[in-house]
Amino acid sequence: MFENLSERLERSFKILKGEGKITEINVAETLKDVRRALLDADVNYKVAKQFTDTVKQKALGMNVLTAIKPGQLMVKIVHDELATLMGGEAVELKLQGRPSIILMSGLQGSGKTTFSGKLANMLKQKQHKKPLLVACDVYRPAAIQQLHVVGEQVGVPVWSEPESKNVIEIANHAIQEAKAKGNDVVIVDTAGRLAVDEEMMNEIETLKNAINPDETLFVVDSMTGQDAVNTAKEFNDRLDFDGVVLTKLDGDTRGGAALSIRTVVTKPIKFVGTGEKMEAIDVFHPARMADRILGMGDIVSLVERAQEQFDEEEARRLQKKIQKNKFDFDDFLKQIEQIKKMGNLKDLASMIPGVGKQLKDIDIDDNAFKSIEAIIKSMTPKERQNPEILNTSRRQRIAKGSGTNIQEVNRLIKQFDQMRKMMRMVTGGGMSGMANMMKGMKGMPRM
């Protein structure tokens, strides 16, 4: 995400880095280029101008002109202002009711139904809530069925009344069901609508007044750029929502919505959707997003994702096996599953400082582990647990069974053996040798 904006900003800062002497003139030239970069990213013109004016004022006030490394100081000022522009601090959901009610709103096709499932899954997994999804999209064909499918994916019950068109009754019945069954969060998925559709806007406004939600979230497709900001303003004028959700931030987005929406509607961005998987949801942290826009990575988020998949008891068990040189292909498969649960591979790699820029034109397939998994799953349980018995005839059978060739099987086994030796030396855990395992495999990214 934000690759083009990151590249343009980096070029802008080179104006300062390349100068032997820093003057007010080339500071102004740098910020002029920064403003162009923001406008090209579809940032609101007034927001872009106000942003660069503020940066210039702070830069001159902090004596950038006489600083030892003015280019670096300018980057810091831009970083801090980007974080402020996007809200400054992460804002949590306010879940105070019994049950708490979250009302989803947004345009058609913005991803409300999928996000409702992601949010339910996050609340269930991370906050140990018992959510109930409510199907109040009574117009779109198969919308109710889609929510049931999403609910089944994340293991969350869904309340629906397929024969009814009265969304207020459906929502109230669902709240009564939640109270009876002990569900502490009710997530109401509504029909997508156009801001200019007066009848539909009246319906959601009436629904909000009837159920009095703790949180009203506006879901917006970040790929719509500046249009997303204009739509958010229209919805906010009618609903006075509590926060914004940006979906499809993993796509070819220019980032204008993320950078403009907070200023225009004065409501925080609370969540971002970063992929199609139900785990692909992140709390929006403005400072971390500023890090990523400026190519600094996002190590904190990467560590948090790893910790979510970290099982302390499993780690102790692995450590003992590694010390005894008993780490096997079954253990390795579990490590692959943990990495896959952390999210999109290119997104994960971009969180490492300096890596995102190098991966700009590299297509990292989310199925990059497929060939490795196919080879391992073509082994017998005995072979997975005892890699040393894998002779030539066994390897040929595995290659045929996995749809690969003997060279790929040999390469995997050799790299696995090297990784196992390295892990035994450091006794640090299962993920430390993943990069070496990936290198050189067919269909795998070469990093």
C-alpha positions as CSV (number, residue, x, y, z in Angstrom):
1,M,0.0,0.0,0.0
2,F,1.1,3.6,-0.6
3,E,4.0,2.5,-2.8
4,N,3.6,5.4,-5.3
5,L,3.3,8.0,-2.5
6,S,6.3,6.6,-0.7
7,E,8.4,6.7,-3.8
8,R,7.4,10.3,-4.6
9,L,8.1,11.5,-1.1
10,E,11.5,9.9,-1.1
11,R,12.3,11.7,-4.3
12,S,11.1,15.0,-2.8
13,F,13.5,14.6,0.2
14,K,16.4,14.0,-2.2
15,I,16.1,17.7,-3.2
16,L,17.4,18.5,0.2
17,K,19.9,15.6,0.5
18,G,21.5,16.6,-2.8
19,E,22.1,20.2,-1.8
20,G,25.5,21.2,-0.3
21,K,23.8,24.1,1.4
22,I,20.2,24.2,2.6
23,T,18.3,27.4,2.0
24,E,14.7,28.5,2.5
25,I,14.3,28.3,-1.3
26,N,15.1,24.6,-1.6
27,V,13.1,23.8,1.5
28,A,10.1,25.5,-0.3
29,E,11.0,23.5,-3.4
30,T,11.0,20.3,-1.5
31,L,7.6,21.0,0.1
32,K,6.2,22.0,-3.3
33,D,7.2,18.5,-4.6
34,V,5.7,17.0,-1.4
35,R,2.4,18.8,-2.1
36,R,2.4,17.4,-5.7
37,A,3.0,13.9,-4.4
38,L,0.0,14.2,-2.0
39,L,-2.2,15.6,-4.8
40,D,-1.2,12.7,-7.0
41,A,-2.2,10.3,-4.2
42,D,-5.7,11.9,-4.4
43,V,-5.4,13.8,-1.2
44,N,-7.8,16.7,-0.8
45,Y,-6.2,19.9,-2.2
46,K,-7.0,22.0,0.9
47,V,-5.6,19.2,3.2
48,A,-2.4,19.0,1.1
49,K,-1.9,22.7,1.1
50,Q,-2.6,23.0,4.8
51,F,-0.2,20.1,5.5
52,T,2.7,21.6,3.6
53,D,2.2,25.0,5.1
54,T,2.3,23.5,8.6
55,V,5.5,21.5,7.7
56,K,7.2,24.6,6.3
57,Q,6.3,26.7,9.4
58,K,7.6,24.0,11.8
59,A,10.7,23.4,9.6
60,L,11.7,27.1,9.8
61,G,10.8,27.3,13.4
62,M,13.1,24.3,14.2
63,N,16.1,25.8,12.3
64,V,16.1,23.1,9.7
65,L,18.3,25.4,7.6
66,T,21.2,25.3,10.0
67,A,20.7,21.7,11.2
68,I,23.6,19.2,10.7
69,K,21.3,16.8,8.8
70,P,18.4,19.0,7.7
71,G,17.1,16.3,5.3
72,Q,16.6,13.8,8.2
73,L,15.0,16.5,10.4
74,M,12.6,17.4,7.5
75,V,11.6,13.7,7.3
76,K,10.9,13.6,11.0
77,I,8.7,16.7,10.7
78,V,6.8,15.3,7.8
79,H,6.4,12.0,9.6
80,D,4.9,13.7,12.7
81,E,2.6,15.8,10.7
82,L,1.4,12.8,8.6
83,A,0.6,11.0,11.9
84,T,-1.3,14.1,13.1
85,L,-3.1,14.4,9.8
86,M,-4.4,10.9,10.2
87,G,-5.5,11.3,13.8
88,G,-2.5,11.1,16.0
89,E,-3.5,8.2,18.1
90,A,-5.4,4.9,17.6
91,V,-9.0,5.1,18.8
92,E,-10.7,2.1,20.3
93,L,-14.3,1.0,20.0
94,K,-16.6,2.2,22.8
95,L,-18.4,-1.0,23.8
96,Q,-20.4,-0.1,26.9
97,G,-23.9,-1.4,26.3
98,R,-25.3,-4.8,27.5
99,P,-25.2,-5.9,24.7
100,S,-23.0,-3.4,22.9
101,I,-24.4,-2.6,19.5
102,I,-22.3,-1.7,16.4
103,L,-24.1,-0.4,13.3
104,M,-22.3,-0.8,10.0
105,S,-23.0,1.8,7.2
106,G,-21.5,2.6,3.8
107,L,-21.9,2.5,0.1
108,Q,-22.8,-0.6,-2.0
109,G,-19.7,-2.7,-2.6
110,S,-17.6,-1.1,0.1
111,G,-17.1,-4.5,1.9
112,K,-19.5,-4.0,4.9
113,T,-20.6,-7.7,5.1
114,T,-17.0,-9.1,4.9
115,F,-15.8,-6.5,7.4
116,S,-18.6,-7.3,9.8
117,G,-17.3,-10.9,9.8
118,K,-13.7,-9.7,10.3
119,L,-14.7,-7.5,13.2
120,A,-16.7,-10.2,14.8
121,N,-13.8,-12.6,14.5
122,M,-11.4,-10.0,16.0
123,L,-13.6,-9.3,19.0
124,K,-14.1,-13.0,19.5
125,Q,-10.4,-14.0,19.2
126,K,-8.7,-11.0,20.8
127,Q,-11.2,-9.7,23.3
128,H,-13.0,-12.9,24.1
129,K,-16.4,-11.4,23.2
130,K,-19.5,-13.4,22.1
131,P,-20.7,-11.5,19.0
132,L,-23.9,-11.9,17.1
133,L,-24.1,-10.8,13.5
134,V,-27.4,-9.4,12.2
135,A,-28.5,-9.5,8.6
136,C,-30.3,-6.2,7.9
137,D,-29.4,-6.0,4.2
138,V,-32.9,-7.0,3.0
139,Y,-32.5,-5.7,-0.6
140,R,-29.4,-7.1,-2.2
141,P,-29.9,-10.7,-3.5
142,A,-28.0,-13.3,-1.5
143,A,-26.8,-10.7,1.1
144,I,-28.4,-12.7,4.0
145,Q,-26.8,-15.9,2.7
146,Q,-23.4,-14.1,2.4
147,L,-23.5,-13.1,6.0
148,H,-24.4,-16.6,7.1
149,V,-21.4,-17.9,5.1
150,V,-19.1,-15.3,6.7
151,G,-20.5,-16.1,10.2
152,E,-19.8,-19.8,9.6
153,Q,-16.3,-19.0,8.6
154,V,-15.5,-17.3,11.9
155,G,-17.7,-19.4,14.1
156,V,-20.2,-16.6,15.0
157,P,-24.0,-17.0,15.0
158,V,-26.1,-14.9,12.6
159,W,-29.6,-13.6,13.2
160,S,-31.7,-13.2,10.1
161,E,-35.4,-13.0,9.1
162,P,-35.5,-13.7,5.3
163,E,-39.2,-13.1,5.0
164,S,-39.1,-9.7,6.7
165,K,-38.3,-6.3,5.1
166,N,-38.6,-4.4,8.4
167,V,-35.0,-3.7,9.4
168,I,-35.9,-2.1,12.8
169,E,-37.9,-5.2,13.8
170,I,-35.1,-7.5,12.7
171,A,-32.5,-5.5,14.7
172,N,-34.7,-5.4,17.8
173,H,-35.4,-9.1,17.6
174,A,-31.7,-9.8,17.3
175,I,-30.9,-7.6,20.4
176,Q,-33.5,-9.6,22.4
177,E,-31.9,-12.8,21.1
178,A,-28.5,-11.6,22.2
179,K,-29.7,-10.8,25.7
180,A,-31.3,-14.2,26.0
181,K,-28.3,-16.1,24.6
182,G,-25.6,-14.1,26.4
183,N,-24.1,-12.4,23.3
184,D,-22.3,-9.3,24.5
185,V,-21.8,-7.6,21.1
186,V,-24.4,-7.2,18.3
187,I,-23.0,-6.2,14.8
188,V,-25.7,-5.0,12.5
189,D,-24.9,-5.3,8.8
190,T,-27.0,-2.9,6.7
191,A,-27.8,-2.5,3.0
192,G,-25.3,-0.6,0.9
193,R,-26.8,2.7,-0.2
194,L,-26.0,5.8,-2.2
195,A,-25.7,9.1,-0.2
196,V,-28.1,10.7,-2.7
197,D,-30.7,7.9,-2.1
198,E,-33.0,9.8,0.3
199,E,-35.2,6.8,1.1
200,M,-32.3,4.5,2.0
201,M,-30.6,7.3,4.0
202,N,-33.8,7.8,5.9
203,E,-34.0,4.1,6.7
204,I,-30.5,3.8,8.2
205,E,-31.0,7.1,10.1
206,T,-34.3,5.7,11.6
207,L,-32.6,2.4,12.4
208,K,-29.8,4.2,14.2
209,N,-32.3,6.2,16.3
210,A,-34.3,3.0,17.1
211,I,-31.4,0.8,18.3
212,N,-29.1,3.6,19.7
213,P,-25.8,1.9,18.8
214,D,-22.6,2.3,20.9
215,E,-20.7,2.6,17.7
216,T,-21.7,3.6,14.1
217,L,-19.0,2.8,11.7
218,F,-18.7,4.0,8.1
219,V,-17.1,1.5,5.8
220,V,-15.4,2.9,2.8
221,D,-13.4,1.3,-0.1
222,S,-10.0,3.1,0.0
223,M,-9.5,2.5,-3.7
224,T,-12.2,5.1,-4.5
225,G,-9.8,7.9,-3.4
226,Q,-11.2,11.4,-3.0
227,D,-14.7,10.2,-3.8
228,A,-14.5,8.2,-0.5
229,V,-13.9,11.4,1.4
230,N,-16.8,13.2,-0.2
231,T,-19.1,10.3,0.5
232,A,-18.0,10.1,4.1
233,K,-18.9,13.7,4.6
234,E,-22.4,13.1,3.2
235,F,-22.9,10.1,5.5
236,N,-21.5,11.9,8.5
237,D,-23.9,14.9,8.0
238,R,-26.8,12.4,8.3
239,L,-25.6,9.8,10.7
240,D,-22.9,11.5,12.8
241,F,-20.9,8.2,12.8
242,D,-18.2,7.4,15.3
243,G,-15.4,6.1,13.1
244,V,-14.3,5.1,9.7
245,V,-13.2,1.7,8.3
246,L,-10.9,1.7,5.3
247,T,-11.2,-1.6,3.3
248,K,-9.0,-2.9,0.4
249,L,-6.0,-1.0,1.7
250,D,-3.9,-3.9,0.3
251,G,-4.9,-3.1,-3.2
252,D,-3.6,-0.5,-5.7
253,T,-4.7,2.4,-3.5
254,R,-3.1,5.8,-3.8
255,G,-3.8,6.5,-0.1
256,G,-5.8,9.8,-0.5
257,A,-8.7,8.6,1.6
258,A,-6.5,7.6,4.5
259,L,-4.7,11.0,4.5
260,S,-7.8,13.2,3.9
261,I,-10.7,11.6,5.6
262,R,-9.8,12.5,9.2
263,T,-9.4,16.2,8.5
264,V,-12.6,16.5,6.3
265,V,-15.0,14.6,8.6
266,T,-13.1,15.0,11.9
267,K,-13.8,11.4,12.8
268,P,-11.1,8.8,13.4
269,I,-10.1,6.0,11.2
270,K,-10.6,3.0,13.5
271,F,-9.8,-0.1,11.4
272,V,-8.3,-1.0,8.1
273,G,-8.9,-4.1,6.0
274,T,-5.7,-5.5,4.5
275,G,-6.8,-8.6,2.6
276,E,-9.5,-11.1,1.9
277,K,-8.9,-13.4,4.9
278,M,-11.0,-13.1,8.0
279,E,-7.9,-12.3,10.0
280,A,-6.9,-9.4,7.6
281,I,-8.1,-6.5,9.9
282,D,-5.9,-4.1,11.8
283,V,-6.5,-1.3,14.3
284,F,-5.5,1.9,12.6
285,H,-2.4,3.4,14.1
286,P,-1.6,6.8,12.5
287,A,2.1,6.9,13.6
288,R,2.7,3.4,12.3
289,M,1.0,4.2,9.0
290,A,3.2,7.3,8.7
291,D,6.2,5.0,9.2
292,R,5.1,2.8,6.3
293,I,4.4,5.8,4.0
294,L,7.9,7.1,4.5
295,G,9.4,3.6,4.0
296,M,10.4,3.1,7.6
297,G,8.5,-0.2,7.9
298,D,6.2,-1.2,10.8
299,I,8.1,-3.5,13.1
300,V,5.6,-3.0,16.0
301,S,2.7,-4.3,14.0
302,L,4.7,-7.2,12.6
303,V,5.7,-8.2,16.2
304,E,2.1,-7.9,17.3
305,R,0.9,-10.2,14.5
306,A,3.6,-12.7,15.4
307,Q,2.6,-12.6,19.1
308,E,-1.1,-13.3,18.2
309,Q,0.1,-16.6,16.7
310,F,2.6,-17.3,19.5
311,D,1.8,-20.3,21.7
312,E,4.1,-20.3,24.7
313,E,3.6,-24.0,25.5
314,E,4.2,-24.9,21.8
315,A,7.3,-22.8,21.8
316,R,8.7,-24.6,24.9
317,R,7.9,-28.0,23.2
318,L,9.7,-26.8,20.0
319,Q,12.7,-25.6,21.9
320,K,13.2,-29.0,23.5
321,K,12.9,-30.7,20.1
322,I,15.4,-28.3,18.6
323,Q,17.9,-28.8,21.3
324,K,17.7,-32.6,20.7
325,N,17.9,-32.0,16.9
326,K,14.4,-33.6,16.7
327,F,12.7,-30.7,14.9
328,D,10.8,-32.4,12.0
329,F,8.7,-31.6,8.9
330,D,5.5,-31.8,11.0
331,D,6.8,-29.0,13.2
332,F,7.8,-27.1,10.1
333,L,4.3,-27.3,8.7
334,K,2.9,-25.8,11.9
335,Q,5.3,-22.9,11.5
336,I,4.1,-22.3,7.9
337,E,0.5,-22.3,9.1
338,Q,1.4,-19.6,11.8
339,I,3.1,-17.4,9.2
340,K,0.1,-17.7,6.8
341,K,-2.3,-16.7,9.6
342,M,-0.3,-13.5,10.1
343,G,-1.6,-12.2,6.8
344,N,-0.6,-11.3,3.2
345,L,3.1,-12.1,2.6
346,K,3.9,-8.9,0.7
347,D,2.2,-6.9,3.4
348,L,4.2,-8.6,6.1
349,A,7.5,-8.1,4.2
350,S,6.7,-4.4,3.7
351,M,6.6,-4.0,7.5
352,I,10.4,-4.6,7.6
353,P,12.3,-1.3,7.2
354,G,13.8,-1.0,3.8
355,V,12.2,-4.1,2.4
356,G,8.9,-2.5,1.1
357,K,10.7,-0.4,-1.6
358,Q,12.7,-3.5,-2.8
359,L,9.5,-5.5,-3.2
360,K,7.6,-2.7,-5.1
361,D,7.7,-4.5,-8.5
362,I,7.9,-8.1,-7.1
363,D,4.7,-10.1,-7.1
364,I,4.7,-12.3,-4.0
365,D,2.0,-14.9,-4.3
366,D,0.0,-15.7,-1.2
367,N,0.3,-19.4,-2.3
368,A,4.1,-19.1,-2.2
369,F,4.3,-22.0,0.4
370,K,2.2,-24.3,-1.8
371,S,5.1,-26.3,-3.3
372,I,6.7,-26.8,0.1
373,E,3.5,-27.9,1.7
374,A,2.8,-30.3,-1.2
375,I,6.2,-31.9,-0.9
376,I,5.9,-32.3,2.9
377,K,2.3,-33.7,2.7
378,S,3.5,-36.2,0.1
379,M,5.7,-37.7,2.8
380,T,4.5,-40.5,5.1
381,P,4.1,-39.7,8.8
382,K,7.3,-41.7,9.5
383,E,9.3,-39.7,6.8
384,R,8.1,-36.4,8.2
385,Q,9.2,-37.4,11.7
386,N,12.5,-38.9,10.5
387,P,13.9,-36.9,7.6
388,E,17.1,-38.8,7.7
389,I,15.4,-41.9,6.1
390,L,14.6,-40.0,2.9
391,N,16.7,-42.0,0.4
392,T,16.6,-41.6,-3.4
393,S,13.6,-43.9,-4.1
394,R,11.5,-42.2,-1.3
395,R,12.4,-38.7,-2.8
396,Q,11.4,-39.8,-6.3
397,R,8.0,-41.0,-4.9
398,I,7.5,-37.7,-3.0
399,A,8.4,-35.6,-6.1
400,K,5.8,-37.6,-8.2
401,G,3.2,-37.3,-5.4
402,S,3.6,-33.6,-5.0
403,G,3.7,-32.6,-8.6
404,T,7.3,-31.3,-8.3
405,N,10.6,-32.8,-9.4
406,I,13.5,-34.5,-7.6
407,Q,15.6,-31.4,-7.7
408,E,13.0,-29.4,-5.7
409,V,12.6,-32.2,-3.2
410,N,16.4,-32.4,-2.7
411,R,16.7,-28.7,-2.4
412,L,13.9,-28.5,0.3
413,I,15.5,-31.4,2.3
414,K,19.0,-29.8,2.1
415,Q,17.7,-26.4,3.2
416,F,15.6,-28.0,5.9
417,D,18.7,-29.7,7.3
418,Q,20.7,-26.5,7.2
419,M,17.9,-24.6,9.0
420,R,17.7,-27.4,11.6
421,K,21.4,-27.1,12.3
422,M,21.2,-23.3,12.6
423,M,18.2,-23.5,14.9
424,R,20.0,-25.9,17.1
425,M,22.8,-23.4,17.5
426,V,20.7,-20.5,18.4
427,T,17.8,-22.5,20.0
428,G,15.6,-19.5,19.1
429,G,12.4,-20.9,17.8
430,G,10.8,-22.2,14.6
431,M,10.5,-19.1,12.5
432,S,14.1,-18.0,12.4
433,G,15.1,-20.0,9.4
434,M,12.1,-19.4,7.2
435,A,13.8,-17.0,4.9
436,N,16.5,-19.6,4.0
437,M,13.9,-22.2,3.4
438,M,12.0,-20.0,1.0
439,K,15.1,-19.0,-1.0
440,G,15.4,-20.8,-4.3
441,M,12.2,-22.8,-4.1
442,K,10.1,-23.0,-7.3
443,G,7.4,-20.3,-7.3
444,M,8.8,-18.7,-4.2
445,P,9.9,-15.1,-4.0
446,R,13.6,-14.4,-4.2
447,M,14.3,-11.8,-1.6
